[in-house]
Amino acid sequence: MKFLRIKAIAKKEMLQIRRDPLSLAMAFLMPALLLIIFGYAITLDVNNLTTIVYDRDRSSMSRELLAELTASQYFTIVRHAETPHEIDSYLDKGKARVALSIPADFSRDLRAGRAAQLQIIVDGSDSNTATIALGYLTALTERYSLQLNGGRAAPAIDPRVRVWYNPELKSRNFIIPGLIAVIMVVIAALLTSLTVAREWERGTMEQLIATPVKPPELVLGKLIPYFLIGYLDMAITVVMAVFLFEVPLRGNVALLAVISAVFLFGGLSLGILISIVTKNQLVASQISMVATFLPAFLLSGFMYAISNMPPVLQAVTRIVPARYFVAVLKGIFLKGSPLRLLVWNALFLVIFGLLTFVAANRKFKKKIE
């Protein structure tokens, strides 16, 4: 009997959506438009690039080079690795964006007047950051070479650079996965924020209150149609990302589908909660934009590196669900990250979805004030 009531509410909501061309247009055209508009290069200044160093030389010259690196204020050394495997781990988990490997014969080659090799590995999943990091490192090594040569132009260091995850440094490869998260926030929260408020404004809420439908059934019934729309939008954006913008999808598609479903459920529940609290479509839409779209756009790491933000804002980003979904999308698309590397991001999205769904159910009361 409970399933039949949920099905009836979902069917009623689907009819409402079909009769509202504006909502349909917003649901299906907005993802494509946003991808096309924002699928281009965005230049951002970066600093405090997290760096892991593997120094096998451990000489005064290698220490001087690292001192130059730290003094530039563009790089923050977060780890002095003991083994080369630590570099893989830190880059895979996103704990470092740059890795510097100094060979054991670094100082010996410099003293002998030979070009010393220096391996630089950059996380290219954020192409803008990677490009700037390469420019900083190139300038730093050239300056250090001039110091060693007494100002002569002959290079003393021969850096060997490798860019992981995004070798061609295409900005769209970094932008598109993050943009998908922003699109899902807009679709999930903005559309569902109007559902319950619309019932109050049209005077149909009294009819629903008179029925035996319980609050959880009403919330689920209203979520289902928008969940299907959001999931279809997710599929559209992924297909456009892969085939139109040629963003590599290296990870597990099934894992992407499951975590996307969890994120959609939380976003839809938040929209329903806003709609229940406000009971006004205009107010609900404005609150949903402020509460979801702006944080997702500015505080998720999609547009601006979180490490560059003030400490207070960095703390605020920890409660922004889009931050974790952006990390998941970049990991699956560009790095091919397995579940074990994404489990904490996924766990936060699960907790967020459950909390917002429970809050929406408790806030909805079957009575007229």
C-alpha positions in Angstrom: 0.0 0.0 0.0 2.9 2.3 0.8 4.5 1.7 -2.6 1.2 2.6 -4.3 1.0 5.9 -2.5 4.6 6.8 -3.4 3.8 5.8 -7.0 0.7 8.0 -7.1 2.7 11.0 -5.8 5.5 10.4 -8.3 3.0 10.1 -11.2 1.3 13.3 -10.1 4.6 15.1 -10.0 5.6 13.8 -13.4 2.3 15.3 -14.8 3.2 18.6 -13.2 6.6 18.6 -14.9 5.2 17.7 -18.3 2.8 20.6 -18.1 5.6 23.1 -17.2 7.7 23.7 -20.4 10.0 26.1 -18.5 11.0 23.4 -16.0 11.6 20.9 -18.8 13.7 23.3 -20.7 15.7 24.2 -17.6 16.2 20.5 -16.8 17.4 19.4 -20.3 18.9 22.5 -21.9 20.8 23.9 -19.0 23.4 21.0 -18.8 24.3 21.3 -22.5 24.4 25.1 -22.4 26.7 25.2 -19.3 29.0 22.6 -20.8 29.4 24.5 -24.0 29.8 27.9 -22.3 32.3 26.8 -19.7 34.1 24.1 -21.6 37.0 26.4 -22.4 40.3 27.5 -20.7 40.1 29.5 -17.5 43.3 31.2 -16.4 43.9 31.2 -12.6 46.9 32.3 -10.5 48.0 29.6 -8.1 50.5 29.4 -5.2 51.2 27.1 -2.3 51.5 24.1 -4.6 51.7 21.0 -2.4 55.0 19.3 -3.3 56.6 15.9 -2.4 60.4 15.6 -2.7 62.4 12.5 -3.1 66.0 13.5 -2.5 68.4 10.7 -3.1 71.5 13.0 -3.2 71.0 14.6 0.2 73.8 17.0 -0.5 74.3 20.7 0.2 73.5 21.5 -3.4 70.2 19.6 -3.3 69.3 21.3 -0.1 70.0 24.7 -1.7 67.7 23.8 -4.5 64.9 22.9 -2.1 65.5 26.1 -0.2 65.1 28.0 -3.4 61.9 26.1 -4.0 60.5 26.9 -0.6 61.6 30.5 -0.7 59.7 31.1 -3.9 56.4 30.8 -1.9 54.9 29.0 -4.9 55.6 25.6 -3.5 54.9 24.0 -0.1 56.9 20.8 0.6 54.5 18.5 2.4 56.6 15.4 2.4 60.2 14.2 2.0 59.7 10.8 0.6 61.8 7.8 1.6 60.8 5.6 -1.3 59.7 6.4 -4.9 56.4 4.6 -4.1 55.4 7.5 -1.8 55.3 9.8 -4.9 52.7 7.5 -6.5 50.6 7.5 -3.3 50.7 11.2 -2.7 49.8 12.1 -6.3 47.1 9.4 -6.6 45.4 10.6 -3.4 45.7 14.3 -4.3 47.9 15.1 -1.3 50.5 16.6 -3.6 50.3 18.3 -7.0 54.0 18.3 -7.8 56.7 15.7 -7.2 60.5 16.4 -7.4 62.9 13.6 -7.6 66.6 14.4 -7.2 69.0 11.6 -8.3 71.9 10.3 -6.2 74.5 11.8 -8.6 73.0 15.3 -8.7 75.8 17.2 -6.9 78.5 15.0 -8.4 77.4 15.9 -11.9 77.2 19.6 -11.0 80.7 19.7 -9.6 82.0 17.9 -12.7 80.4 20.5 -14.9 77.9 18.1 -16.4 74.2 18.7 -16.8 72.4 17.2 -13.8 69.1 15.6 -14.4 66.1 16.4 -12.3 62.8 14.6 -12.5 59.7 16.7 -12.1 56.2 15.1 -12.0 53.1 17.3 -12.1 49.5 16.3 -11.5 47.9 17.3 -14.8 44.3 16.7 -13.8 44.2 20.5 -13.1 45.8 21.7 -16.3 45.9 25.4 -15.3 47.8 24.6 -12.1 50.1 22.2 -13.9 51.0 24.7 -16.5 51.8 27.4 -14.0 53.7 24.9 -11.8 55.9 23.9 -14.8 56.6 27.5 -15.6 57.6 28.2 -12.0 59.8 25.2 -11.8 61.5 25.9 -15.2 62.2 29.5 -14.1 63.5 28.3 -10.7 65.9 25.7 -12.2 67.2 28.1 -14.8 67.9 30.7 -12.1 69.7 28.2 -9.9 71.7 27.0 -12.9 72.8 30.6 -13.6 73.9 31.0 -9.9 76.0 27.8 -10.1 77.6 28.9 -13.4 78.4 32.4 -12.2 75.8 34.0 -14.4 76.8 32.2 -17.6 73.9 31.0 -19.8 74.9 27.4 -20.1 72.4 25.3 -18.2 73.7 23.1 -15.3 70.4 21.3 -14.7 68.5 19.3 -17.3 65.0 18.9 -15.9 63.1 15.8 -17.2 59.4 16.7 -16.9 56.4 14.3 -16.9 52.8 15.4 -16.6 50.4 12.7 -15.2 46.7 12.3 -15.8 46.5 15.1 -18.3 49.6 15.0 -20.5 48.4 17.5 -23.1 47.4 20.0 -20.4 44.0 20.6 -21.9 42.0 22.9 -19.7 38.7 21.3 -20.6 39.9 18.1 -19.1 40.1 19.8 -15.8 37.0 22.0 -16.2 34.4 19.6 -17.5 34.4 17.1 -14.6 34.0 19.9 -12.1 31.3 21.5 -14.2 29.2 18.3 -14.1 29.1 18.6 -10.3 27.9 22.2 -10.6 25.2 21.2 -13.1 23.9 18.5 -10.9 23.7 20.9 -8.0 21.6 23.3 -10.1 19.3 20.6 -11.5 18.8 18.8 -8.2 18.3 21.7 -5.8 16.7 24.4 -8.0 14.0 22.2 -9.5 13.0 20.3 -6.4 13.0 23.5 -4.3 9.8 24.5 -6.2 7.8 21.3 -5.7 6.3 21.6 -2.2 6.2 25.4 -2.4 4.2 25.1 -5.6 1.6 23.0 -3.7 1.1 25.6 -1.1 0.8 28.5 -3.6 -1.7 26.6 -5.7 -3.8 25.5 -2.8 -3.4 21.8 -3.5 -1.4 21.1 -0.3 -4.7 20.9 1.6 -5.8 18.1 -0.6 -2.6 16.2 0.0 -2.9 16.7 3.7 -6.3 15.2 3.6 -5.0 12.0 2.0 -3.4 9.1 4.0 0.0 9.9 2.4 2.7 10.1 5.1 5.5 12.6 5.0 8.3 10.1 3.9 6.0 8.9 1.1 5.3 12.4 -0.1 9.0 13.3 -0.1 10.0 10.1 -1.9 7.2 10.5 -4.4 8.3 14.0 -5.3 12.0 13.0 -5.4 11.6 10.1 -7.9 10.7 12.1 -11.0 13.5 14.6 -10.5 15.9 11.8 -9.7 15.2 10.3 -13.1 15.6 13.7 -14.7 18.8 14.4 -12.9 20.2 10.9 -13.8 19.4 11.5 -17.4 21.1 14.9 -17.2 24.1 13.1 -15.7 24.2 10.7 -18.6 23.9 13.6 -21.1 26.8 15.5 -19.5 29.0 12.5 -19.4 28.4 11.6 -23.0 29.0 15.2 -24.0 32.2 15.3 -21.9 33.6 12.2 -23.5 32.5 12.5 -27.1 32.1 16.3 -27.7 34.9 17.6 -25.5 37.0 14.4 -25.6 37.6 14.3 -21.9 39.2 10.9 -21.0 37.0 8.7 -18.8 39.6 6.3 -17.3 37.7 5.1 -14.3 34.9 2.7 -13.6 31.6 3.8 -15.2 29.6 1.8 -12.7 31.4 3.5 -9.8 30.6 6.9 -11.3 26.9 5.9 -11.7 26.6 4.8 -8.1 28.3 7.9 -6.5 26.4 10.2 -8.8 23.1 8.6 -7.6 24.2 9.2 -4.0 25.0 12.9 -4.8 21.8 13.4 -6.6 19.8 12.0 -3.7 21.4 14.5 -1.3 20.9 17.4 -3.7 17.3 16.6 -4.3 16.6 16.1 -0.6 18.1 19.5 0.1 15.9 21.1 -2.5 12.8 19.5 -1.0 13.9 20.7 2.5 14.2 24.3 1.2 10.8 24.1 -0.4 9.2 22.8 2.8 10.7 25.5 4.9 10.0 28.5 2.6 6.5 27.5 1.1 7.2 30.2 -1.6 8.6 29.4 -5.0 10.4 32.7 -5.5 12.1 32.6 -2.1 12.8 28.9 -2.5 14.6 29.4 -5.9 16.6 32.3 -4.5 17.7 30.4 -1.4 18.6 27.3 -3.4 20.8 29.3 -5.8 22.6 30.9 -2.9 22.9 27.7 -0.8 23.9 25.4 -3.6 25.0 26.9 -6.9 27.3 29.6 -5.5 29.2 27.3 -3.0 29.5 24.6 -5.7 30.9 27.1 -8.2 33.2 29.0 -5.9 34.1 26.7 -2.9 34.3 23.2 -4.4 37.7 23.4 -6.1 36.0 23.6 -9.5 37.1 27.2 -10.3 39.7 28.0 -7.6 42.2 25.8 -5.8 41.0 25.3 -2.2 44.7 25.5 -1.0 44.8 29.2 -2.2 41.8 30.2 -0.1 42.0 31.8 3.3 42.0 29.2 6.2 38.4 30.2 7.2 37.1 29.5 3.7 39.0 26.3 3.5 37.2 25.2 6.6 33.8 26.2 5.1 34.5 24.1 2.0 34.5 21.0 4.1 30.7 21.2 4.4 30.1 21.9 0.7 28.9 18.5 -0.9 30.1 19.6 -4.3 33.7 19.7 -3.1 33.6 15.9 -2.6 31.7 15.2 -5.8 34.2 17.3 -7.8 37.1 15.3 -6.3 35.2 12.1 -7.2 34.6 13.2 -10.8 38.2 14.3 -11.4 39.5 11.1 -9.8 37.3 8.8 -12.0 37.6 10.8 -15.2 41.3 11.7 -15.2 43.0 9.4 -12.7 40.9 6.3 -13.0 40.8 6.2 -9.2 39.2 3.1 -7.6 36.7 3.1 -4.7 39.4 2.8 -2.0 40.8 6.2 -3.0 37.3 7.8 -3.1 35.7 6.1 -0.2 35.9 9.1 2.2 34.4 11.5 -0.4 31.6 9.0 -1.1 31.0 8.5 2.6 30.4 12.2 3.1 27.9 12.3 0.3 26.0 9.3 1.8 25.9 11.1 5.2 24.8 14.4 3.6 22.0 12.6 1.7 20.7 10.8 4.7 20.8 13.9 6.9 19.0 16.1 4.4 16.3 13.4 3.7 15.7 12.9 7.4 15.5 16.7 8.0 13.0 17.1 5.1 10.8 14.4 6.6 10.9 15.9 10.1 10.2 19.4 8.9 7.2 18.5 6.8 4.0 18.5 8.9 0.6 17.3 7.7 -1.3 20.3 9.1 -2.3 23.8 8.1 -0.8 26.5 10.3 
